[in-house]
């Protein structure tokens, strides 16, 4: 049975429409608080972080009210990267952590990402249990007056997060003499990003650090990497770092201004970790991972397994297969040696650690030639159009045409009202033809 509220990465949608409003966030808080409260008899703690969207000011109080009404004591952390929230959930031994964010989406969207006490995103099974609680009568889950939760603001969350990040590297690790450009997307990493690299001695040139509530991801960040290319060339830096709204994605730029996507980052890390005997098992990618990455890892005798799109599914496959590296082309990369979810700043630190002996970024990356890949997003009112007879027939025709010369992938977006059509082939004319066949059937 499909889930009612949760998508591939938590709950997400347009503010003041559907489920993204104060009333529903109260219900989400009450339901999640009730579920996690029942797992422990003592220390009922929930922690909440958020990105910089204007709607956070209305949604956070409603969520807090729901959690406190369930009997959870709540700590609010303010703007903090998603993995910072995951790390602190575990570090503070909280029952749960909730990130208020819509990640890379525009400012008018918002949502929730939920983490359990282990710092991991919730399984489909747990999400379905919480959904049942959401739909129950509110009065059933309300705590008695004496058992209501208390709420407290934690002012040093970013400092705690930075301390945990740095603890994963040797004490002598320094970025003295290194120049870095960073685009924080006016999002959750706008404080911790520049502060982290400056604390290690780097000269930092930053943009996207002046959030006003509506400029998050606005022509900046990992979805607009041309910004970081420009900054890299302008200041002649060693590495460009581009985050998304909640800083769990990263797209890089080498010192020449060449963009480095998630697949290229994964290829470099897998190769390096194998040589250092750090890599465990192999690499988990997704259905969107470039076929060139798969071929490269095969040449390097590194196992490669695809998961469904979404870093939650990547992490689940990593756990199942006991792998410690996985990620997505979009820049969600999970370094299982250090973290439970994607973290743009952690990945950037690991890359900089690889460069510490004078290596240039351009020497580390671009290890494989990607197969030409085209992705288009078709806006739809109802994503179930993908299951229509017309659309299914078009997908079959396109897949048959491209067979043995590439591949097609058509899927619903788990975070937006869109159908995503992706094709890969060295035959660019055929590639466009197959994509258009599917696109027309959806339109």
C-alpha positions as CSV (number, residue, x, y, z in Angstrom):
1,X,0.0,0.0,0.0
2,X,1.5,3.4,-1.0
3,X,2.3,5.9,1.7
4,X,-0.1,8.8,2.2
5,X,2.2,11.6,3.5
6,X,5.8,10.5,3.1
7,X,7.7,10.6,-0.2
8,X,11.2,9.4,-1.1
9,X,12.8,11.9,1.3
10,X,10.3,12.8,4.0
11,X,7.3,15.0,3.6
12,X,7.4,17.9,1.1
13,X,5.2,20.2,-0.8
14,X,4.1,23.8,-1.4
15,X,3.5,25.9,1.7
16,X,-0.2,26.6,2.5
17,X,-1.3,23.9,0.1
18,X,-2.0,20.2,0.8
19,X,-0.2,19.0,3.9
20,X,2.3,21.9,4.3
21,X,0.5,24.1,6.9
22,X,0.4,24.7,10.6
23,X,-2.5,22.3,11.3
24,X,-0.8,19.4,9.6
25,X,2.6,20.1,11.1
26,X,1.0,20.0,14.6
27,X,-0.4,16.6,13.6
28,X,3.0,15.4,12.3
29,X,4.6,16.5,15.5
30,X,2.0,14.8,17.7
31,X,2.1,11.6,15.7
32,X,5.9,11.4,15.5
33,X,6.3,12.3,19.1
34,X,3.8,9.6,20.2
35,X,5.5,7.0,18.2
36,X,9.1,7.7,19.4
37,X,7.9,8.4,23.0
38,X,6.6,4.9,23.3
39,X,10.0,3.5,22.4
40,X,11.6,4.9,25.6
41,X,10.4,5.3,29.2
42,X,12.9,8.0,30.1
43,X,14.3,11.2,28.6
44,X,11.7,12.0,26.0
45,X,13.7,14.3,23.8
46,X,13.2,15.6,20.2
47,X,15.5,18.0,18.5
48,X,14.5,20.3,15.6
49,X,16.6,22.1,13.0
50,X,15.6,23.9,9.9
51,X,16.8,25.7,6.8
52,X,16.3,29.4,6.1
53,X,12.8,29.4,4.4
54,X,10.4,32.1,5.6
55,X,7.7,29.5,6.1
56,X,9.9,27.9,8.9
57,X,8.7,30.6,11.2
58,X,5.1,29.4,10.9
59,X,5.7,25.7,10.6
60,X,8.3,25.2,13.4
61,X,6.0,26.5,16.2
62,X,3.2,24.1,15.0
63,X,5.6,21.2,14.9
64,X,7.0,22.0,18.4
65,X,3.4,22.3,19.8
66,X,2.6,18.8,18.4
67,X,5.7,17.3,19.9
68,X,5.3,18.9,23.3
69,X,1.6,17.9,23.3
70,X,2.8,14.3,22.8
71,X,5.0,14.7,25.9
72,X,8.3,15.2,24.2
73,X,10.8,17.8,25.5
74,X,12.0,19.8,22.5
75,X,15.3,21.5,21.7
76,X,15.2,23.9,18.7
77,X,18.5,24.3,17.0
78,X,17.8,27.0,14.3
79,X,19.4,26.8,10.8
80,X,21.7,23.8,10.6
81,X,22.7,21.3,7.8
82,X,20.6,18.1,7.7
83,X,23.5,15.9,8.7
84,X,24.3,18.2,11.6
85,X,20.8,17.4,12.8
86,X,21.4,13.7,12.3
87,X,24.7,13.8,14.1
88,X,23.3,15.7,17.1
89,X,20.3,13.4,17.3
90,X,22.7,10.6,18.0
91,X,25.2,12.7,20.0
92,X,22.5,14.1,22.3
93,X,20.9,10.6,22.7
94,X,17.6,12.1,21.6
95,X,14.5,10.0,20.7
96,X,14.3,11.6,17.4
97,X,15.4,14.5,15.2
98,X,13.3,16.5,12.7
99,X,14.7,18.7,9.9
100,X,12.3,21.3,8.5
101,X,13.4,21.7,4.9
102,X,12.5,21.2,1.3
103,X,16.2,20.6,0.4
104,X,16.9,21.9,-3.1
105,X,13.3,23.0,-3.8
106,X,12.3,26.7,-4.2
107,X,11.6,28.8,-1.2
108,X,7.8,28.4,-1.5
109,X,8.1,24.6,-0.7
110,X,8.9,23.1,2.7
111,X,8.7,19.8,4.4
112,X,10.2,17.4,7.0
113,X,13.0,14.9,7.2
114,X,12.7,12.6,10.2
115,X,15.6,10.8,11.9
116,X,15.5,8.0,14.6
117,X,17.8,7.9,17.7
118,X,20.5,6.2,15.6
119,X,20.7,9.2,13.3
120,X,19.2,7.3,10.4
121,X,16.3,8.3,8.2
122,X,13.2,6.3,8.9
123,X,12.3,3.1,7.1
124,X,9.1,2.8,5.0
125,X,7.7,0.6,7.7
126,X,8.1,3.2,10.5
127,X,6.8,6.0,8.2
128,X,3.6,4.0,7.7
129,X,3.2,3.5,11.4
130,X,3.5,7.2,11.9
131,X,1.0,7.9,9.1
132,X,-1.6,5.8,11.0
133,X,-1.0,7.9,14.1
134,X,-1.4,11.1,12.0
135,X,-4.9,10.0,10.9
136,X,-6.1,9.2,14.4
137,X,-8.3,11.5,16.4
138,X,-6.0,14.2,18.0
139,X,-7.4,13.8,21.5
140,X,-6.2,10.1,21.6
141,X,-2.5,11.1,21.5
142,X,-2.6,14.3,23.7
143,X,-0.6,14.0,27.0
144,X,-2.1,14.9,30.3
145,X,-1.3,18.5,31.5
146,X,1.4,17.4,33.9
147,X,3.1,15.3,31.2
148,X,3.4,18.0,28.5
149,X,6.9,18.6,27.1
150,X,9.1,21.6,27.7
151,X,10.8,23.6,24.9
152,X,14.3,25.1,24.9
153,X,16.5,26.8,22.3
154,X,20.1,25.4,21.8
155,X,22.3,28.2,20.7
156,X,25.5,26.4,19.9
157,X,24.3,23.7,17.5
158,X,26.5,24.8,14.6
159,X,29.6,24.8,16.9
160,X,28.8,21.3,18.1
161,X,28.3,20.1,14.5
162,X,31.6,21.6,13.4
163,X,33.4,20.0,16.3
164,X,32.0,16.5,15.3
165,X,33.0,17.0,11.7
166,X,36.6,18.0,12.6
167,X,36.9,15.0,15.0
168,X,36.8,12.7,12.0
169,X,40.2,14.0,10.8
170,X,43.7,14.1,12.4
171,X,44.3,17.0,14.8
172,X,47.1,18.2,12.6
173,X,44.9,18.5,9.5
174,X,45.2,22.1,8.4
175,X,44.0,24.1,5.4
176,X,46.6,26.8,5.8
177,X,47.6,28.1,2.3
178,X,44.4,26.7,0.7
179,X,41.9,29.0,-1.0
180,X,38.2,27.8,-1.1
181,X,35.1,29.3,-2.7
182,X,31.8,28.2,-1.2
183,X,28.2,28.8,-2.3
184,X,25.9,28.1,0.6
185,X,22.7,28.6,-1.4
186,X,21.4,31.0,1.2
187,X,20.4,27.9,3.1
188,X,21.1,25.8,6.2
189,X,24.9,25.8,5.8
190,X,25.3,29.5,5.6
191,X,26.8,29.7,9.1
192,X,28.7,26.4,9.5
193,X,30.1,26.2,5.9
194,X,32.4,29.3,6.0
195,X,33.1,28.9,9.7
196,X,34.3,25.3,9.3
197,X,36.9,26.0,6.6
198,X,38.1,29.3,8.3
199,X,38.6,27.4,11.5
200,X,41.0,25.1,9.7
201,X,43.0,28.0,8.3
202,X,41.7,28.3,4.8
203,X,41.1,31.6,2.9
204,X,37.4,31.5,2.2
205,X,35.4,33.3,-0.4
206,X,31.7,32.8,0.2
207,X,28.4,33.6,-1.5
208,X,24.9,32.5,-0.7
209,X,25.4,33.5,3.0
210,X,22.7,36.2,3.3
211,X,19.4,34.4,3.6
212,X,16.2,36.5,3.6
213,X,13.7,33.7,3.7
214,X,12.9,33.7,0.0
215,X,16.4,33.5,-1.7
216,X,17.2,29.9,-0.7
217,X,18.3,28.0,-3.8
218,X,17.5,31.1,-5.8
219,X,19.8,31.0,-8.8
220,X,22.6,29.8,-6.5
221,X,23.8,26.6,-4.8
222,X,24.3,23.1,-6.2
223,X,21.5,23.4,-8.7
224,X,23.1,26.5,-10.3
225,X,26.8,25.4,-10.4
226,X,27.8,28.2,-12.8
227,X,27.9,30.5,-9.8
228,X,30.7,28.5,-8.2
229,X,32.6,28.2,-11.5
230,X,32.7,32.0,-11.7
231,X,33.9,32.4,-8.1
232,X,36.6,29.8,-8.6
233,X,38.0,31.6,-11.7
234,X,37.6,35.1,-10.2
235,X,39.6,34.3,-7.0
236,X,41.8,31.5,-8.4
237,X,41.0,29.1,-5.6
238,X,42.0,25.5,-5.1
239,X,38.4,24.2,-4.8
240,X,34.9,25.4,-5.3
241,X,32.1,24.0,-3.0
242,X,28.4,24.4,-3.9
243,X,25.8,23.3,-1.3
244,X,22.0,23.0,-1.6
245,X,19.3,24.4,0.7
246,X,19.9,21.9,3.6
247,X,23.6,21.3,2.8
248,X,23.2,17.5,2.3
249,X,24.3,17.8,-1.3
250,X,27.5,19.1,-2.8
251,X,28.7,19.8,-6.3
252,X,32.3,20.8,-6.7
253,X,34.5,22.8,-9.1
254,X,38.2,22.1,-9.7
255,X,40.7,24.9,-9.8
256,X,40.1,25.3,-13.6
257,X,36.4,25.9,-13.2
258,X,35.3,22.4,-14.3
259,X,32.2,21.2,-12.6
260,X,32.4,17.9,-10.6
261,X,29.1,16.1,-10.0
262,X,28.3,13.4,-7.5
263,X,29.3,10.5,-9.8
264,X,32.8,11.9,-10.4
265,X,33.2,12.6,-6.6
266,X,32.1,9.0,-5.8
267,X,34.6,7.6,-8.5
268,X,37.5,9.5,-6.9
269,X,36.6,8.5,-3.4
270,X,36.1,4.9,-4.2
271,X,39.4,4.7,-6.0
272,X,41.2,6.5,-3.2
273,X,39.5,4.5,-0.4
274,X,40.3,1.2,-2.2
275,X,44.0,2.1,-2.4
276,X,44.0,3.2,1.3
277,X,42.1,-0.1,2.2
278,X,39.3,2.0,3.7
279,X,36.6,0.9,1.2
280,X,34.3,-1.8,2.5
281,X,32.4,-4.0,0.0
282,X,32.0,-1.5,-2.9
283,X,29.8,1.4,-3.9
284,X,26.0,1.9,-3.9
285,X,24.7,4.2,-6.6
286,X,21.2,4.8,-7.8
287,X,19.1,4.3,-11.0
288,X,20.2,7.7,-12.0
289,X,24.0,7.0,-11.7
290,X,25.8,7.4,-15.0
291,X,26.6,4.2,-16.8
292,X,30.1,5.5,-17.2
293,X,30.6,5.4,-13.4
294,X,29.4,1.7,-13.4
295,X,31.9,0.9,-16.2
296,X,34.8,2.7,-14.4
297,X,34.2,0.9,-11.1
298,X,34.1,-2.4,-13.0
299,X,37.5,-1.6,-14.5
300,X,38.8,-0.8,-11.0
301,X,37.3,-4.1,-9.7
302,X,35.0,-2.3,-7.3
303,X,31.5,-3.7,-6.8
304,X,28.7,-1.4,-7.8
305,X,25.0,-1.8,-6.9
306,X,22.1,0.4,-7.8
307,X,19.4,1.5,-5.3
308,X,16.2,3.4,-5.8
309,X,16.6,7.2,-6.1
310,X,16.9,8.9,-2.7
311,X,19.8,8.8,-0.2
312,X,17.6,7.0,2.3
313,X,17.5,4.0,-0.1
314,X,21.2,4.3,-0.8
315,X,21.9,4.1,3.0
316,X,19.6,1.1,3.4
317,X,21.5,-0.8,0.6
318,X,24.8,0.2,2.2
319,X,23.7,-1.3,5.4
320,X,22.3,-4.4,3.8
321,X,25.5,-5.1,1.8
322,X,27.9,-3.7,4.5
323,X,29.3,-1.1,2.1
324,X,30.6,2.3,3.4
325,X,30.3,4.5,0.3
326,X,27.3,5.4,-1.7
327,X,25.5,8.3,-3.3
328,X,23.8,10.1,-6.1
329,X,24.8,12.1,-9.1
330,X,23.0,15.1,-7.6
331,X,25.6,15.3,-4.9
332,X,24.0,13.3,-2.1
333,X,27.0,11.3,-0.9
334,X,27.1,9.2,2.2
335,X,30.5,8.5,3.8
336,X,29.5,5.6,5.9
337,X,32.8,5.7,7.8
338,X,31.7,9.0,9.3
339,X,28.0,9.7,8.7
340,X,24.5,8.2,8.4
341,X,23.2,10.5,5.7
342,X,24.5,12.9,2.9
343,X,26.7,15.8,4.1
344,X,28.1,18.3,1.6
345,X,30.6,19.8,4.1
346,X,31.8,16.4,5.2
347,X,32.4,15.3,1.6
348,X,34.2,18.6,0.8
349,X,36.4,18.0,3.9
350,X,37.3,14.5,2.7
351,X,38.2,15.9,-0.7
352,X,40.4,18.6,0.8
353,X,42.0,16.0,3.0
354,X,42.9,14.1,-0.2
355,X,44.5,17.3,-1.6
356,X,46.6,18.1,1.5
357,X,49.9,17.0,0.0
358,X,49.7,19.5,-2.9
359,X,47.5,17.6,-5.3
360,X,45.2,19.7,-7.5
361,X,41.5,19.0,-7.7
362,X,41.8,18.6,-11.5
363,X,44.3,15.8,-11.0
364,X,41.9,13.9,-8.6
365,X,38.7,14.2,-10.6
366,X,37.3,13.5,-14.1
367,X,38.5,9.8,-13.8
368,X,35.9,8.5,-16.2
369,X,34.1,9.8,-19.3
370,X,30.4,10.0,-18.7
371,X,28.0,8.6,-21.2
372,X,25.9,11.5,-22.6
373,X,22.9,11.7,-20.3
374,X,19.8,13.9,-20.6
375,X,17.3,14.5,-17.9
376,X,14.1,16.5,-18.3
377,X,11.4,17.2,-15.8
378,X,7.8,17.4,-16.9
379,X,5.4,19.3,-14.6
380,X,2.2,17.4,-14.0
381,X,-1.0,17.8,-11.9
382,X,-1.2,14.1,-11.2
383,X,1.9,11.9,-11.1
384,X,-0.2,8.8,-11.7
385,X,-0.1,9.8,-15.4
386,X,3.0,7.6,-15.5
387,X,0.7,4.6,-15.1
388,X,-1.6,5.5,-18.0
389,X,-1.8,3.1,-21.0
390,X,-0.5,5.8,-23.3
391,X,2.5,6.6,-21.2
392,X,3.4,2.9,-20.6
393,X,3.3,2.3,-24.3
394,X,5.6,5.2,-25.0
395,X,8.1,4.0,-22.5
396,X,8.1,0.5,-24.0
397,X,8.6,2.0,-27.5
398,X,11.4,4.3,-26.4
399,X,13.1,1.6,-24.4
400,X,13.0,-0.8,-27.3
401,X,14.5,1.9,-29.7
402,X,17.4,2.6,-27.4
403,X,18.0,-1.0,-26.4
404,X,21.7,-2.0,-26.6
405,X,22.7,1.7,-27.4
406,X,21.7,3.1,-24.0
407,X,18.9,3.1,-21.4
408,X,15.8,5.0,-20.4
409,X,14.5,5.7,-16.9
410,X,11.1,7.3,-16.3
411,X,9.9,7.9,-12.8
412,X,7.8,10.0,-10.5
413,X,9.7,12.7,-8.5
414,X,9.4,11.8,-4.9
415,X,9.7,15.5,-3.9
416,X,8.0,17.6,-6.6
417,X,4.9,17.4,-8.9
418,X,7.0,16.2,-11.8
419,X,7.7,13.2,-13.9
420,X,11.5,12.8,-14.5
421,X,12.6,11.4,-17.9
422,X,16.3,10.3,-18.1
423,X,18.1,8.8,-21.1
424,X,21.7,7.7,-21.7
425,X,23.3,7.0,-25.0
426,X,26.3,7.9,-27.1
427,X,23.8,8.3,-29.9
428,X,22.6,11.8,-29.1
429,X,20.0,12.0,-31.9
430,X,18.4,8.7,-30.8
431,X,18.6,9.9,-27.1
432,X,16.5,13.0,-27.9
433,X,14.1,11.1,-30.0
434,X,13.4,8.5,-27.2
435,X,13.0,11.2,-24.6
436,X,10.5,13.2,-26.7
437,X,8.4,10.0,-27.4
438,X,7.9,9.7,-23.6
439,X,7.5,13.5,-23.1
440,X,4.7,13.7,-25.6
441,X,2.8,10.9,-24.0
442,X,2.8,12.7,-20.6
443,X,1.9,16.1,-22.1
